[in-house]
Amino acid sequence: MKIITRVEAAKLGLNKFYTGKACKHGHHSERWVNNGGCVQCTIERVYRQRRDLIETMKAAQEVAYG
């Protein structure tokens, strides 16, 4: 990946940029221009939230329908 700063990416109208440095969780992935967050961390957080929601919904169905 090409190293580009957040400011340069914003000027070019891009959604993501790459610093070449790892995030605090060790991911070497692109970052979001709008908040500077790691793209891989976002993906993992969304999968975790979906999994938790599915588990919660299954538990609620068990209570409601037995």
PQR file of N, CA, C, O and H, with PARSE charges and radii, in Angstrom:
ATOM      1  N   MET A   1       0.839  -1.184   0.000 -0.4000 1.5000
ATOM      2  CA  MET A   1       0.000   0.000   0.000 -0.0000 2.0000
ATOM      3  C   MET A   1       0.883   1.245   0.000  0.5500 1.7000
ATOM      4  O   MET A   1       1.989   1.259   0.540 -0.5500 1.4000
ATOM      5  N   LYS A   2       0.358   2.264  -0.613 -0.4000 1.5000
ATOM      6  CA  LYS A   2       1.081   3.521  -0.680 -0.0000 2.0000
ATOM      7  C   LYS A   2       0.856   4.310   0.609  0.5500 1.7000
ATOM      8  O   LYS A   2      -0.279   4.456   1.061 -0.5500 1.4000
ATOM      9  H   LYS A   2      -0.541   2.253  -1.051  0.4000 1.0000
ATOM     10  N   ILE A   3       1.925   4.810   1.189 -0.4000 1.5000
ATOM     11  CA  ILE A   3       1.818   5.616   2.402 -0.0000 2.0000
ATOM     12  C   ILE A   3       1.335   7.008   2.019  0.5500 1.7000
ATOM     13  O   ILE A   3       1.908   7.669   1.153 -0.5500 1.4000
ATOM     14  H   ILE A   3       2.848   4.691   0.821  0.4000 1.0000
ATOM     15  N   ILE A   4       0.269   7.435   2.684 -0.4000 1.5000
ATOM     16  CA  ILE A   4      -0.336   8.740   2.430 -0.0000 2.0000
ATOM     17  C   ILE A   4      -0.852   9.274   3.761  0.5500 1.7000
ATOM     18  O   ILE A   4      -1.355   8.513   4.588 -0.5500 1.4000
ATOM     19  H   ILE A   4      -0.196   6.898   3.387  0.4000 1.0000
ATOM     20  N   THR A   5      -0.727  10.573   3.964 -0.4000 1.5000
ATOM     21  CA  THR A   5      -1.186  11.147   5.228 -0.0000 2.0000
ATOM     22  C   THR A   5      -2.700  11.334   5.204  0.5500 1.7000
ATOM     23  O   THR A   5      -3.339  11.281   4.153 -0.5500 1.4000
ATOM     24  H   THR A   5      -0.318  11.191   3.293  0.4000 1.0000
ATOM     25  N   ARG A   6      -3.241  11.549   6.374 -0.4000 1.5000
ATOM     26  CA  ARG A   6      -4.678  11.762   6.505 -0.0000 2.0000
ATOM     27  C   ARG A   6      -5.104  13.041   5.778  0.5500 1.7000
ATOM     28  O   ARG A   6      -6.143  13.077   5.119 -0.5500 1.4000
ATOM     29  H   ARG A   6      -2.722  11.592   7.228  0.4000 1.0000
ATOM     30  N   VAL A   7      -4.290  14.079   5.911 -0.4000 1.5000
ATOM     31  CA  VAL A   7      -4.597  15.357   5.264 -0.0000 2.0000
ATOM     32  C   VAL A   7      -4.568  15.215   3.744  0.5500 1.7000
ATOM     33  O   VAL A   7      -5.450  15.724   3.052 -0.5500 1.4000
ATOM     34  H   VAL A   7      -3.446  14.049   6.446  0.4000 1.0000
ATOM     35  N   GLU A   8      -3.555  14.523   3.228 -0.4000 1.5000
ATOM     36  CA  GLU A   8      -3.466  14.313   1.777 -0.0000 2.0000
ATOM     37  C   GLU A   8      -4.667  13.524   1.264  0.5500 1.7000
ATOM     38  O   GLU A   8      -5.240  13.851   0.224 -0.5500 1.4000
ATOM     39  H   GLU A   8      -2.838  14.110   3.790  0.4000 1.0000
ATOM     40  N   ALA A   9      -5.038  12.491   1.999 -0.4000 1.5000
ATOM     41  CA  ALA A   9      -6.179  11.667   1.597 -0.0000 2.0000
ATOM     42  C   ALA A   9      -7.463  12.490   1.597  0.5500 1.7000
ATOM     43  O   ALA A   9      -8.292  12.351   0.697 -0.5500 1.4000
ATOM     44  H   ALA A   9      -4.573  12.225   2.843  0.4000 1.0000
ATOM     45  N   ALA A  10      -7.628  13.341   2.598 -0.4000 1.5000
ATOM     46  CA  ALA A  10      -8.819  14.187   2.668 -0.0000 2.0000
ATOM     47  C   ALA A  10      -8.859  15.157   1.489  0.5500 1.7000
ATOM     48  O   ALA A  10      -9.917  15.379   0.900 -0.5500 1.4000
ATOM     49  H   ALA A  10      -6.955  13.454   3.328  0.4000 1.0000
ATOM     50  N   LYS A  11      -7.714  15.730   1.148 -0.4000 1.5000
ATOM     51  CA  LYS A  11      -7.654  16.655   0.010 -0.0000 2.0000
ATOM     52  C   LYS A  11      -7.997  15.957  -1.300  0.5500 1.7000
ATOM     53  O   LYS A  11      -8.580  16.563  -2.199 -0.5500 1.4000
ATOM     54  H   LYS A  11      -6.855  15.549   1.626  0.4000 1.0000
ATOM     55  N   LEU A  12      -7.631  14.675  -1.407 -0.4000 1.5000
ATOM     56  CA  LEU A  12      -7.919  13.900  -2.611 -0.0000 2.0000
ATOM     57  C   LEU A  12      -9.330  13.315  -2.616  0.5500 1.7000
ATOM     58  O   LEU A  12      -9.750  12.708  -3.602 -0.5500 1.4000
ATOM     59  H   LEU A  12      -7.158  14.182  -0.677  0.4000 1.0000
ATOM     60  N   GLY A  13     -10.058  13.497  -1.518 -0.4000 1.5000
ATOM     61  CA  GLY A  13     -11.423  12.992  -1.432 -0.0000 2.0000
ATOM     62  C   GLY A  13     -11.506  11.503  -1.142  0.5500 1.7000
ATOM     63  O   GLY A  13     -12.525  10.873  -1.424 -0.5500 1.4000
ATOM     64  H   GLY A  13      -9.717  13.990  -0.718  0.4000 1.0000
ATOM     65  N   LEU A  14     -10.440  10.931  -0.579 -0.4000 1.5000
ATOM     66  CA  LEU A  14     -10.421   9.502  -0.273 -0.0000 2.0000
ATOM     67  C   LEU A  14     -11.087   9.232   1.068  0.5500 1.7000
ATOM     68  O   LEU A  14     -11.175  10.123   1.912 -0.5500 1.4000
ATOM     69  H   LEU A  14      -9.612  11.443  -0.351  0.4000 1.0000
ATOM     70  N   ASN A  15     -11.552   8.010   1.262 -0.4000 1.5000
ATOM     71  CA  ASN A  15     -12.159   7.603   2.531 -0.0000 2.0000
ATOM     72  C   ASN A  15     -11.135   7.028   3.494  0.5500 1.7000
ATOM     73  O   ASN A  15     -11.322   7.073   4.709 -0.5500 1.4000
ATOM     74  H   ASN A  15     -11.480   7.286   0.575  0.4000 1.0000
ATOM     75  N   LYS A  16     -10.038   6.480   2.942 -0.4000 1.5000
ATOM     76  CA  LYS A  16      -9.042   5.791   3.762 -0.0000 2.0000
ATOM     77  C   LYS A  16      -7.637   6.260   3.412  0.5500 1.7000
ATOM     78  O   LYS A  16      -7.387   6.759   2.315 -0.5500 1.4000
ATOM     79  H   LYS A  16      -9.885   6.443   1.955  0.4000 1.0000
ATOM     80  N   PHE A  17      -6.722   6.090   4.365 -0.4000 1.5000
ATOM     81  CA  PHE A  17      -5.318   6.399   4.141 -0.0000 2.0000
ATOM     82  C   PHE A  17      -4.472   5.347   4.836  0.5500 1.7000
ATOM     83  O   PHE A  17      -4.983   4.554   5.626 -0.5500 1.4000
ATOM     84  H   PHE A  17      -6.924   5.685   5.257  0.4000 1.0000
ATOM     85  N   TYR A  18      -3.168   5.340   4.541 -0.4000 1.5000
ATOM     86  CA  TYR A  18      -2.271   4.346   5.128 -0.0000 2.0000
ATOM     87  C   TYR A  18      -1.018   5.034   5.646  0.5500 1.7000
ATOM     88  O   TYR A  18      -0.348   5.762   4.913 -0.5500 1.4000
ATOM     89  H   TYR A  18      -2.752   5.984   3.899  0.4000 1.0000
ATOM     90  N   THR A  19      -0.705   4.796   6.923 -0.4000 1.5000
ATOM     91  CA  THR A  19       0.449   5.441   7.547 -0.0000 2.0000
ATOM     92  C   THR A  19       1.695   4.570   7.538  0.5500 1.7000
ATOM     93  O   THR A  19       2.809   5.078   7.665 -0.5500 1.4000
ATOM     94  H   THR A  19      -1.248   4.205   7.518  0.4000 1.0000
ATOM     95  N   GLY A  20       1.515   3.269   7.388 -0.4000 1.5000
ATOM     96  CA  GLY A  20       2.645   2.353   7.472 -0.0000 2.0000
ATOM     97  C   GLY A  20       2.939   1.924   8.901  0.5500 1.7000
ATOM     98  O   GLY A  20       3.842   1.124   9.140 -0.5500 1.4000
ATOM     99  H   GLY A  20       0.610   2.857   7.285  0.4000 1.0000
ATOM    100  N   LYS A  21       2.176   2.457   9.850 -0.4000 1.5000
ATOM    101  CA  LYS A  21       2.361   2.124  11.263 -0.0000 2.0000
ATOM    102  C   LYS A  21       1.194   1.272  11.751  0.5500 1.7000
ATOM    103  O   LYS A  21       0.082   1.357  11.231 -0.5500 1.4000
ATOM    104  H   LYS A  21       1.442   3.107   9.655  0.4000 1.0000
ATOM    105  N   ALA A  22       1.467   0.458  12.751 -0.4000 1.5000
ATOM    106  CA  ALA A  22       0.430  -0.402  13.322 -0.0000 2.0000
ATOM    107  C   ALA A  22      -0.471   0.398  14.258  0.5500 1.7000
ATOM    108  O   ALA A  22      -0.033   1.370  14.874 -0.5500 1.4000
ATOM    109  H   ALA A  22       2.371   0.388  13.174  0.4000 1.0000
ATOM    110  N   CYS A  23      -1.728  -0.015  14.357 -0.4000 1.5000
ATOM    111  CA  CYS A  23      -2.632   0.582  15.337 -0.0000 2.0000
ATOM    112  C   CYS A  23      -2.289   0.027  16.716  0.5500 1.7000
ATOM    113  O   CYS A  23      -1.375  -0.787  16.847 -0.5500 1.4000
ATOM    114  H   CYS A  23      -2.084  -0.804  13.856  0.4000 1.0000
ATOM    115  N   LYS A  24      -3.008   0.456  17.734 -0.4000 1.5000
ATOM    116  CA  LYS A  24      -2.703   0.005  19.092 -0.0000 2.0000
ATOM    117  C   LYS A  24      -2.962  -1.483  19.297  0.5500 1.7000
ATOM    118  O   LYS A  24      -2.510  -2.061  20.285 -0.5500 1.4000
ATOM    119  H   LYS A  24      -3.750   1.118  17.627  0.4000 1.0000
ATOM    120  N   HIS A  25      -3.696  -2.114  18.359 -0.4000 1.5000
ATOM    121  CA  HIS A  25      -3.947  -3.550  18.440 -0.0000 2.0000
ATOM    122  C   HIS A  25      -3.029  -4.346  17.523  0.5500 1.7000
ATOM    123  O   HIS A  25      -3.157  -5.566  17.420 -0.5500 1.4000
ATOM    124  H   HIS A  25      -4.064  -1.645  17.556  0.4000 1.0000
ATOM    125  N   GLY A  26      -2.102  -3.659  16.856 -0.4000 1.5000
ATOM    126  CA  GLY A  26      -1.109  -4.329  16.036 -0.0000 2.0000
ATOM    127  C   GLY A  26      -1.479  -4.548  14.582  0.5500 1.7000
ATOM    128  O   GLY A  26      -0.750  -5.229  13.861 -0.5500 1.4000
ATOM    129  H   GLY A  26      -1.998  -2.668  16.940  0.4000 1.0000
ATOM    130  N   HIS A  27      -2.593  -3.988  14.133 -0.4000 1.5000
ATOM    131  CA  HIS A  27      -3.003  -4.147  12.736 -0.0000 2.0000
ATOM    132  C   HIS A  27      -2.237  -3.181  11.839  0.5500 1.7000
ATOM    133  O   HIS A  27      -2.124  -1.993  12.142 -0.5500 1.4000
ATOM    134  H   HIS A  27      -3.185  -3.435  14.719  0.4000 1.0000
ATOM    135  N   HIS A  28      -1.719  -3.697  10.742 -0.4000 1.5000
ATOM    136  CA  HIS A  28      -1.070  -2.865   9.728 -0.0000 2.0000
ATOM    137  C   HIS A  28      -2.053  -2.711   8.574  0.5500 1.7000
ATOM    138  O   HIS A  28      -1.864  -3.291   7.505 -0.5500 1.4000
ATOM    139  H   HIS A  28      -1.811  -4.662  10.496  0.4000 1.0000
ATOM    140  N   SER A  29      -3.093  -1.933   8.797 -0.4000 1.5000
ATOM    141  CA  SER A  29      -4.110  -1.757   7.762 -0.0000 2.0000
ATOM    142  C   SER A  29      -4.386  -0.272   7.568  0.5500 1.7000
ATOM    143  O   SER A  29      -3.834   0.579   8.265 -0.5500 1.4000
ATOM    144  H   SER A  29      -3.246  -1.461   9.666  0.4000 1.0000
ATOM    145  N   GLU A  30      -5.251   0.014   6.610 -0.4000 1.5000
ATOM    146  CA  GLU A  30      -5.623   1.395   6.341 -0.0000 2.0000
ATOM    147  C   GLU A  30      -6.390   1.962   7.529  0.5500 1.7000
ATOM    148  O   GLU A  30      -6.857   1.233   8.405 -0.5500 1.4000
ATOM    149  H   GLU A  30      -5.700  -0.677   6.044  0.4000 1.0000
ATOM    150  N   ARG A  31      -6.504   3.278   7.528 -0.4000 1.5000
ATOM    151  CA  ARG A  31      -7.263   3.985   8.556 -0.0000 2.0000
ATOM    152  C   ARG A  31      -8.314   4.847   7.870  0.5500 1.7000
ATOM    153  O   ARG A  31      -8.158   5.241   6.714 -0.5500 1.4000
ATOM    154  H   ARG A  31      -6.125   3.870   6.817  0.4000 1.0000
ATOM    155  N   TRP A  32      -9.388   5.134   8.605 -0.4000 1.5000
ATOM    156  CA  TRP A  32     -10.466   5.973   8.081 -0.0000 2.0000
ATOM    157  C   TRP A  32     -10.064   7.440   8.169  0.5500 1.7000
ATOM    158  O   TRP A  32      -9.517   7.874   9.183 -0.5500 1.4000
ATOM    159  H   TRP A  32      -9.515   4.814   9.545  0.4000 1.0000
ATOM    160  N   VAL A  33     -10.332   8.205   7.114 -0.4000 1.5000
ATOM    161  CA  VAL A  33     -10.018   9.630   7.099 -0.0000 2.0000
ATOM    162  C   VAL A  33     -10.892  10.376   8.102  0.5500 1.7000
ATOM    163  O   VAL A  33     -10.410  11.284   8.779 -0.5500 1.4000
ATOM    164  H   VAL A  33     -10.777   7.852   6.290  0.4000 1.0000
ATOM    165  N   ASN A  34     -12.169  10.011   8.209 -0.4000 1.5000
ATOM    166  CA  ASN A  34     -13.099  10.777   9.040 -0.0000 2.0000
ATOM    167  C   ASN A  34     -12.803  10.703  10.536  0.5500 1.7000
ATOM    168  O   ASN A  34     -13.092  11.655  11.261 -0.5500 1.4000
ATOM    169  H   ASN A  34     -12.561   9.273   7.659  0.4000 1.0000
ATOM    170  N   ASN A  35     -12.229   9.584  11.021 -0.4000 1.5000
ATOM    171  CA  ASN A  35     -11.975   9.477  12.459 -0.0000 2.0000
ATOM    172  C   ASN A  35     -10.589   8.934  12.808  0.5500 1.7000
ATOM    173  O   ASN A  35     -10.238   8.869  13.986 -0.5500 1.4000
ATOM    174  H   ASN A  35     -11.994   8.810  10.433  0.4000 1.0000
ATOM    175  N   GLY A  36      -9.802   8.549  11.818 -0.4000 1.5000
ATOM    176  CA  GLY A  36      -8.451   8.046  12.065 -0.0000 2.0000
ATOM    177  C   GLY A  36      -8.399   6.626  12.586  0.5500 1.7000
ATOM    178  O   GLY A  36      -7.320   6.116  12.888 -0.5500 1.4000
ATOM    179  H   GLY A  36     -10.086   8.601  10.861  0.4000 1.0000
ATOM    180  N   GLY A  37      -9.550   5.978  12.695 -0.4000 1.5000
ATOM    181  CA  GLY A  37      -9.612   4.619  13.227 -0.0000 2.0000
ATOM    182  C   GLY A  37      -9.102   3.581  12.245  0.5500 1.7000
ATOM    183  O   GLY A  37      -9.121   3.788  11.031 -0.5500 1.4000
ATOM    184  H   GLY A  37     -10.427   6.392  12.449  0.4000 1.0000
ATOM    185  N   CYS A  38      -8.650   2.473  12.782 -0.4000 1.5000
ATOM    186  CA  CYS A  38      -8.121   1.363  11.995 -0.0000 2.0000
ATOM    187  C   CYS A  38      -9.277   0.610  11.318  0.5500 1.7000
ATOM    188  O   CYS A  38     -10.267   0.271  11.966 -0.5500 1.4000
ATOM    189  H   CYS A  38      -8.634   2.305  13.768  0.4000 1.0000
ATOM    190  N   VAL A  39      -9.142   0.357  10.025 -0.4000 1.5000
ATOM    191  CA  VAL A  39     -10.186  -0.341   9.269 -0.0000 2.0000
ATOM    192  C   VAL A  39     -10.369  -1.766   9.793  0.5500 1.7000
ATOM    193  O   VAL A  39     -11.502  -2.223   9.944 -0.5500 1.4000
ATOM    194  H   VAL A  39      -8.337   0.632   9.498  0.4000 1.0000
ATOM    195  N   GLN A  40      -9.283  -2.467  10.070 -0.4000 1.5000
ATOM    196  CA  GLN A  40      -9.378  -3.847  10.564 -0.0000 2.0000
ATOM    197  C   GLN A  40     -10.044  -3.897  11.938  0.5500 1.7000
ATOM    198  O   GLN A  40     -10.830  -4.804  12.214 -0.5500 1.4000
ATOM    199  H   GLN A  40      -8.363  -2.096   9.948  0.4000 1.0000
ATOM    200  N   CYS A  41      -9.735  -2.934  12.794 -0.4000 1.5000
ATOM    201  CA  CYS A  41     -10.394  -2.878  14.109 -0.0000 2.0000
ATOM    202  C   CYS A  41     -11.902  -2.680  13.935  0.5500 1.7000
ATOM    203  O   CYS A  41     -12.696  -3.278  14.661 -0.5500 1.4000
ATOM    204  H   CYS A  41      -9.096  -2.197  12.570  0.4000 1.0000
ATOM    205  N   THR A  42     -12.292  -1.844  12.978 -0.4000 1.5000
ATOM    206  CA  THR A  42     -13.710  -1.609  12.703 -0.0000 2.0000
ATOM    207  C   THR A  42     -14.394  -2.891  12.259  0.5500 1.7000
ATOM    208  O   THR A  42     -15.478  -3.220  12.739 -0.5500 1.4000
ATOM    209  H   THR A  42     -11.647  -1.358  12.389  0.4000 1.0000
ATOM    210  N   ILE A  43     -13.762  -3.615  11.343 -0.4000 1.5000
ATOM    211  CA  ILE A  43     -14.327  -4.876  10.846 -0.0000 2.0000
ATOM    212  C   ILE A  43     -14.504  -5.869  11.989  0.5500 1.7000
ATOM    213  O   ILE A  43     -15.559  -6.492  12.114 -0.5500 1.4000
ATOM    214  H   ILE A  43     -12.881  -3.347  10.953  0.4000 1.0000
ATOM    215  N   GLU A  44     -13.482  -6.017  12.818 -0.4000 1.5000
ATOM    216  CA  GLU A  44     -13.563  -6.964  13.935 -0.0000 2.0000
ATOM    217  C   GLU A  44     -14.623  -6.550  14.942  0.5500 1.7000
ATOM    218  O   GLU A  44     -15.322  -7.405  15.485 -0.5500 1.4000
ATOM    219  H   GLU A  44     -12.625  -5.511  12.717  0.4000 1.0000
ATOM    220  N   ARG A  45     -14.755  -5.244  15.201 -0.4000 1.5000
ATOM    221  CA  ARG A  45     -15.761  -4.768  16.148 -0.0000 2.0000
ATOM    222  C   ARG A  45     -17.166  -5.062  15.629  0.5500 1.7000
ATOM    223  O   ARG A  45     -18.032  -5.486  16.393 -0.5500 1.4000
ATOM    224  H   ARG A  45     -14.187  -4.550  14.759  0.4000 1.0000
ATOM    225  N   VAL A  46     -17.397  -4.840  14.337 -0.4000 1.5000
ATOM    226  CA  VAL A  46     -18.715  -5.093  13.749 -0.0000 2.0000
ATOM    227  C   VAL A  46     -19.068  -6.576  13.833  0.5500 1.7000
ATOM    228  O   VAL A  46     -20.196  -6.918  14.187 -0.5500 1.4000
ATOM    229  H   VAL A  46     -16.693  -4.495  13.716  0.4000 1.0000
ATOM    230  N   TYR A  47     -18.119  -7.464  13.511 -0.4000 1.5000
ATOM    231  CA  TYR A  47     -18.378  -8.908  13.620 -0.0000 2.0000
ATOM    232  C   TYR A  47     -18.704  -9.300  15.063  0.5500 1.7000
ATOM    233  O   TYR A  47     -19.598 -10.111  15.304 -0.5500 1.4000
ATOM    234  H   TYR A  47     -17.203  -7.185  13.223  0.4000 1.0000
ATOM    235  N   ARG A  48     -17.977  -8.722  16.017 -0.4000 1.5000
ATOM    236  CA  ARG A  48     -18.211  -9.016  17.431 -0.0000 2.0000
ATOM    237  C   ARG A  48     -19.607  -8.540  17.848  0.5500 1.7000
ATOM    238  O   ARG A  48     -20.323  -9.253  18.551 -0.5500 1.4000
ATOM    239  H   ARG A  48     -17.251  -8.064  15.821  0.4000 1.0000
ATOM    240  N   GLN A  49     -19.988  -7.341  17.417 -0.4000 1.5000
ATOM    241  CA  GLN A  49     -21.305  -6.807  17.758 -0.0000 2.0000
ATOM    242  C   GLN A  49     -22.424  -7.644  17.146  0.5500 1.7000
ATOM    243  O   GLN A  49     -23.440  -7.889  17.795 -0.5500 1.4000
ATOM    244  H   GLN A  49     -19.406  -6.762  16.846  0.4000 1.0000
ATOM    245  N   ARG A  50     -22.244  -8.081  15.907 -0.4000 1.5000
ATOM    246  CA  ARG A  50     -23.257  -8.934  15.264 -0.0000 2.0000
ATOM    247  C   ARG A  50     -23.406 -10.250  16.001  0.5500 1.7000
ATOM    248  O   ARG A  50     -24.521 -10.711  16.242 -0.5500 1.4000
ATOM    249  H   ARG A  50     -21.418  -7.882  15.379  0.4000 1.0000
ATOM    250  N   ARG A  51     -22.275 -10.860  16.363 -0.4000 1.5000
ATOM    251  CA  ARG A  51     -22.309 -12.132  17.082 -0.0000 2.0000
ATOM    252  C   ARG A  51     -23.051 -11.962  18.408  0.5500 1.7000
ATOM    253  O   ARG A  51     -23.893 -12.786  18.766 -0.5500 1.4000
ATOM    254  H   ARG A  51     -21.368 -10.486  16.167  0.4000 1.0000
ATOM    255  N   ASP A  52     -22.732 -10.891  19.130 -0.4000 1.5000
ATOM    256  CA  ASP A  52     -23.386 -10.651  20.415 -0.0000 2.0000
ATOM    257  C   ASP A  52     -24.883 -10.405  20.243  0.5500 1.7000
ATOM    258  O   ASP A  52     -25.686 -10.865  21.055 -0.5500 1.4000
ATOM    259  H   ASP A  52     -22.048 -10.222  18.839  0.4000 1.0000
ATOM    260  N   LEU A  53     -25.259  -9.685  19.195 -0.4000 1.5000
ATOM    261  CA  LEU A  53     -26.673  -9.419  18.948 -0.0000 2.0000
ATOM    262  C   LEU A  53     -27.424 -10.707  18.633  0.5500 1.7000
ATOM    263  O   LEU A  53     -28.535 -10.914  19.121 -0.5500 1.4000
ATOM    264  H   LEU A  53     -24.607  -9.311  18.535  0.4000 1.0000
ATOM    265  N   ILE A  54     -26.828 -11.565  17.827 -0.4000 1.5000
ATOM    266  CA  ILE A  54     -27.460 -12.850  17.492 -0.0000 2.0000
ATOM    267  C   ILE A  54     -27.656 -13.684  18.751  0.5500 1.7000
ATOM    268  O   ILE A  54     -28.716 -14.282  18.939 -0.5500 1.4000
ATOM    269  H   ILE A  54     -25.926 -11.397  17.431  0.4000 1.0000
ATOM    270  N   GLU A  55     -26.645 -13.727  19.614 -0.4000 1.5000
ATOM    271  CA  GLU A  55     -26.767 -14.481  20.865 -0.0000 2.0000
ATOM    272  C   GLU A  55     -27.871 -13.900  21.743  0.5500 1.7000
ATOM    273  O   GLU A  55     -28.634 -14.652  22.351 -0.5500 1.4000
ATOM    274  H   GLU A  55     -25.784 -13.241  19.461  0.4000 1.0000
ATOM    275  N   THR A  56     -27.965 -12.583  21.817 -0.4000 1.5000
ATOM    276  CA  THR A  56     -28.996 -11.928  22.616 -0.0000 2.0000
ATOM    277  C   THR A  56     -30.384 -12.236  22.067  0.5500 1.7000
ATOM    278  O   THR A  56     -31.312 -12.511  22.828 -0.5500 1.4000
ATOM    279  H   THR A  56     -27.345 -11.973  21.323  0.4000 1.0000
ATOM    280  N   MET A  57     -30.524 -12.187  20.751 -0.4000 1.5000
ATOM    281  CA  MET A  57     -31.818 -12.474  20.133 -0.0000 2.0000
ATOM    282  C   MET A  57     -32.229 -13.926  20.347  0.5500 1.7000
ATOM    283  O   MET A  57     -33.402 -14.204  20.598 -0.5500 1.4000
ATOM    284  H   MET A  57     -29.770 -11.963  20.133  0.4000 1.0000
ATOM    285  N   LYS A  58     -31.281 -14.852  20.252 -0.4000 1.5000
ATOM    286  CA  LYS A  58     -31.593 -16.264  20.499 -0.0000 2.0000
ATOM    287  C   LYS A  58     -32.049 -16.473  21.934  0.5500 1.7000
ATOM    288  O   LYS A  58     -32.996 -17.219  22.184 -0.5500 1.4000
ATOM    289  H   LYS A  58     -30.329 -14.626  20.048  0.4000 1.0000
ATOM    290  N   ALA A  59     -31.381 -15.820  22.877 -0.4000 1.5000
ATOM    291  CA  ALA A  59     -31.767 -15.943  24.282 -0.0000 2.0000
ATOM    292  C   ALA A  59     -33.161 -15.363  24.510  0.5500 1.7000
ATOM    293  O   ALA A  59     -33.953 -15.930  25.263 -0.5500 1.4000
ATOM    294  H   ALA A  59     -30.612 -15.215  22.674  0.4000 1.0000
ATOM    295  N   ALA A  60     -33.459 -14.249  23.871 -0.4000 1.5000
ATOM    296  CA  ALA A  60     -34.777 -13.633  24.017 -0.0000 2.0000
ATOM    297  C   ALA A  60     -35.864 -14.526  23.424  0.5500 1.7000
ATOM    298  O   ALA A  60     -36.958 -14.615  23.980 -0.5500 1.4000
ATOM    299  H   ALA A  60     -32.816 -13.789  23.260  0.4000 1.0000
ATOM    300  N   GLN A  61     -35.579 -15.183  22.311 -0.4000 1.5000
ATOM    301  CA  GLN A  61     -36.550 -16.093  21.705 -0.0000 2.0000
ATOM    302  C   GLN A  61     -36.800 -17.298  22.601  0.5500 1.7000
ATOM    303  O   GLN A  61     -37.931 -17.775  22.699 -0.5500 1.4000
ATOM    304  H   GLN A  61     -34.690 -15.111  21.859  0.4000 1.0000
ATOM    305  N   GLU A  62     -35.766 -17.788  23.248 -0.4000 1.5000
ATOM    306  CA  GLU A  62     -35.926 -18.921  24.174 -0.0000 2.0000
ATOM    307  C   GLU A  62     -36.850 -18.538  25.322  0.5500 1.7000
ATOM    308  O   GLU A  62     -37.707 -19.325  25.723 -0.5500 1.4000
ATOM    309  H   GLU A  62     -34.848 -17.401  23.168  0.4000 1.0000
ATOM    310  N   VAL A  63     -36.676 -17.332  25.849 -0.4000 1.5000
ATOM    311  CA  VAL A  63     -37.518 -16.872  26.948 -0.0000 2.0000
ATOM    312  C   VAL A  63     -38.956 -16.682  26.463  0.5500 1.7000
ATOM    313  O   VAL A  63     -39.901 -17.061  27.156 -0.5500 1.4000
ATOM    314  H   VAL A  63     -35.980 -16.693  25.523  0.4000 1.0000
ATOM    315  N   ALA A  64     -39.120 -16.106  25.294 -0.4000 1.5000
ATOM    316  CA  ALA A  64     -40.456 -15.789  24.787 -0.0000 2.0000
ATOM    317  C   ALA A  64     -41.219 -17.015  24.313  0.5500 1.7000
ATOM    318  O   ALA A  64     -42.423 -17.128  24.543 -0.5500 1.4000
ATOM    319  H   ALA A  64     -38.352 -15.798  24.732  0.4000 1.0000
ATOM    320  N   TYR A  65     -40.523 -17.936  23.651 -0.4000 1.5000
ATOM    321  CA  TYR A  65     -41.214 -19.058  23.017 -0.0000 2.0000
ATOM    322  C   TYR A  65     -40.894 -20.420  23.618  0.5500 1.7000
ATOM    323  O   TYR A  65     -41.490 -21.431  23.246 -0.5500 1.4000
ATOM    324  H   TYR A  65     -39.545 -17.844  23.463  0.4000 1.0000
ATOM    325  N   GLY A  66     -39.957 -20.436  24.542 -0.4000 1.5000
ATOM    326  CA  GLY A  66     -39.650 -21.683  25.231 -0.0000 2.0000
ATOM    327  C   GLY A  66     -38.837 -22.655  24.528  0.5500 1.7000
ATOM    328  O   GLY A  66     -38.550 -23.724  25.067 -0.5500 1.4000
ATOM    329  H   GLY A  66     -39.473 -19.615  24.845  0.4000 1.0000
TER
END
